[in-house]
């Protein structure tokens, strides 16, 4: 199917909106922690934008949306963006996999999900991760948790074949991040310091700014999951406002 200019323009906008959510998350979490932890908290979100993007454009996308090899995506299908075209829809196995928008645009949009998902966990283990172990955790988690689940649900894997449908990341993003955050707490334990001070946000305006950026970005997160400028996108965007 040919590229639709309206859908392409819409998805470019949605990609930018979802990108905005990660800095929003940094402000949101940064405002909630103590003033001693705000820099670390915010950097854990911002560093995900760099590290996750490198992993995504080399092998991560292929692990998520490549041809199935057993339970996993083939890392060689789109390794290093091989076979991804800016002028044509995304192809897989000689057939159109994602139509109406350029293949590279689909890669970029899905990459924003890969960036923010590990950052969502950082609020759970605030004050308990050093920077280098966090980088290692982020990288491994994307490869061994996010990529398989993304392939199983969105990449045509076994859950998709069973009829599991995740429109905008309820399973791939939020459930994986939520349960992984819970599992990480079993390892790192309780937060150090006086319990009376742990729940006091140090900067409420940061929290409000982060909330606004997240809500604004949510229109791209949910509306863009239609992958086209369509009535489905309209319904998702309106529902995001009503339920936001």
C-alpha positions in Angstrom: 0.0 0.0 0.0 1.2 3.5 -0.8 2.4 6.0 1.8 -0.3 8.3 3.1 1.0 11.9 3.6 -1.6 12.7 6.2 -0.8 9.6 8.3 2.9 10.3 7.9 2.6 13.9 9.1 0.4 12.7 12.0 2.8 10.0 13.1 5.8 12.4 12.9 3.9 14.6 15.4 3.0 11.7 17.6 6.6 10.5 17.7 7.7 13.9 18.9 4.9 13.9 21.5 5.9 10.5 22.9 9.6 11.7 23.0 8.4 14.6 25.1 7.0 12.2 27.7 10.5 11.0 28.9 11.6 14.5 30.0 8.2 14.9 31.5 8.7 11.8 33.5 12.1 13.1 34.6 10.5 16.3 36.0 7.6 14.3 37.6 9.9 11.8 39.4 12.5 14.5 40.1 10.0 16.6 41.9 8.8 13.7 44.0 12.2 12.8 45.5 14.3 14.7 48.0 16.6 17.5 46.8 19.6 15.3 47.3 18.3 12.7 44.8 16.7 15.0 42.1 19.8 15.0 39.8 20.2 11.2 39.8 16.4 10.7 39.4 16.2 13.0 36.4 19.4 11.6 34.7 18.0 8.1 34.9 15.2 9.2 32.6 17.4 11.3 30.3 20.1 8.6 29.9 17.4 6.2 28.8 16.9 8.4 25.8 20.4 7.8 24.7 21.2 4.2 25.7 17.8 2.8 24.7 18.0 4.6 21.3 21.4 3.0 20.5 20.2 -0.4 21.4 16.9 0.1 19.5 18.4 1.2 16.2 21.1 -1.5 16.2 19.3 -4.7 17.3 16.4 -3.8 19.5 13.9 -3.1 16.8 14.8 -6.3 15.0 14.3 -8.3 18.2 10.9 -6.8 18.6 9.6 -6.8 15.1 11.8 -9.2 13.1 10.7 -12.5 11.8 9.9 -15.0 14.6 12.7 -17.5 15.5 11.0 -19.7 18.1 9.7 -17.4 20.8 11.9 -14.4 19.8 12.4 -12.0 17.0 15.2 -12.6 14.6 18.0 -10.0 15.4 19.2 -10.1 11.8 15.9 -9.2 10.1 16.4 -5.4 10.6 19.9 -5.4 12.2 21.3 -1.9 11.9 18.1 -0.8 10.1 18.8 -3.1 7.2 15.7 -3.3 5.0 14.1 -0.3 6.6 13.2 2.3 4.0 12.2 6.0 4.4 10.2 6.0 1.2 8.3 2.7 1.6 6.2 0.9 4.2 7.9 -1.6 6.5 8.3 -5.0 4.8 8.8 -8.3 6.4 9.0 -11.7 4.6 8.3 -10.0 1.3 5.0 -8.6 2.5 3.9 -5.2 3.9 4.1 -5.4 7.7 3.1 -1.9 8.5 1.4 0.2 5.8 0.5 3.8 5.2 3.6 5.2 6.9 7.4 4.9 6.0 9.1 2.0 7.7 11.7 4.3 9.3 8.9 6.3 10.9 7.4 3.2 12.4 10.8 2.4 13.8 11.2 5.9 15.3 7.7 5.8 16.9 8.2 2.4 18.5 11.6 3.5 19.7 10.0 6.2 21.8 8.1 3.4 23.7 11.4 1.5 24.2 12.9 4.7 25.6 10.3 5.5 28.2 9.4 2.0 29.4 12.6 1.3 31.4 12.5 4.9 32.7 9.0 4.2 34.2 10.7 1.8 36.7 13.0 4.4 38.1 10.4 5.8 40.5 10.1 2.5 42.2 13.8 2.1 43.1 14.6 5.8 43.7 17.8 6.3 45.8 18.8 2.7 45.5 20.7 2.4 42.2 24.1 3.7 41.3 24.6 5.1 37.8 26.7 2.4 36.3 24.6 -0.6 37.6 21.5 1.3 36.3 23.0 1.5 32.8 23.7 -2.2 32.9 20.2 -3.0 34.2 18.6 -0.8 31.6 20.5 -2.4 28.7 19.9 -6.0 29.8 16.2 -5.3 30.6 15.5 -4.0 27.2 17.0 -7.1 25.6 15.7 -9.8 27.8 12.4 -8.4 29.0 11.0 -5.7 26.8 12.1 -7.1 23.4 10.6 -10.6 23.9 7.3 -9.2 25.2 7.1 -6.6 22.4 7.7 -9.3 19.8 5.1 -11.7 21.4 2.4 -9.1 21.5 3.2 -6.5 18.7 5.6 -8.3 16.5 3.4 -11.2 15.5 4.7 -13.6 18.2 2.9 -16.4 20.0 0.6 -14.1 22.1 -0.5 -12.2 19.0 -1.3 -15.5 17.4 -3.4 -16.4 20.4 -5.4 -13.2 19.8 -3.9 -11.0 22.5 -4.3 -7.4 21.5 -2.5 -4.5 23.2 -3.5 -1.2 21.6 -1.2 1.3 23.3 1.2 -0.6 25.6 -0.9 -1.8 28.5 0.9 -5.1 28.4 4.2 -4.3 26.6 4.9 -1.1 28.4 3.0 -0.9 31.7 2.7 -4.5 32.9 6.3 -5.3 32.0 7.6 -2.1 33.7 5.3 -2.6 36.7 6.2 -6.2 37.5 9.9 -5.6 36.7 9.9 -2.6 39.1 8.4 -4.8 41.8 11.0 -7.5 41.1 13.8 -5.0 41.4 12.6 -4.0 44.9 13.1 -7.5 46.1 16.8 -7.1 45.2 17.6 -3.6 46.2 15.4 -3.5 49.3 14.0 -0.5 51.2 15.1 3.1 50.6 17.7 4.4 53.1 17.0 7.4 55.3 14.3 8.6 57.7 10.9 7.2 56.6 9.2 10.4 57.6 11.1 12.3 54.9 10.7 9.9 52.0 7.2 10.8 51.0 7.7 14.6 51.0 8.2 16.0 47.4 10.9 18.5 47.3 9.5 20.5 44.3 5.8 20.4 43.6 6.1 22.7 40.5 8.4 20.0 39.0 5.7 17.4 39.6 3.0 19.7 38.0 5.3 20.4 35.0 6.0 16.7 34.6 2.3 15.8 34.8 1.5 18.4 32.1 4.2 17.1 29.8 3.1 13.5 30.3 -0.5 14.3 29.7 0.3 16.3 26.6 2.5 13.5 25.3 -0.2 10.9 26.0 -2.2 12.1 23.0 0.7 10.9 20.8 1.2 7.8 22.9 -2.4 6.6 22.6 -3.6 8.4 19.5 -0.5 7.5 17.6 -1.0 3.8 18.4 -3.6 3.8 15.6 -0.5 4.2 13.2 -2.6 6.4 10.9 -4.6 9.5 10.8 -8.0 7.8 11.3 -11.2 7.7 13.4 -9.4 5.2 15.7 -6.8 7.8 16.4 -9.5 10.3 17.2 -11.2 8.0 19.6 -8.0 7.1 21.4 -7.0 10.8 21.7 -10.4 11.8 23.1 -10.4 8.9 25.5 -7.0 10.1 26.7 -8.4 13.4 27.6 -11.5 12.0 29.3 -9.6 9.4 31.3 -6.4 11.4 31.8 
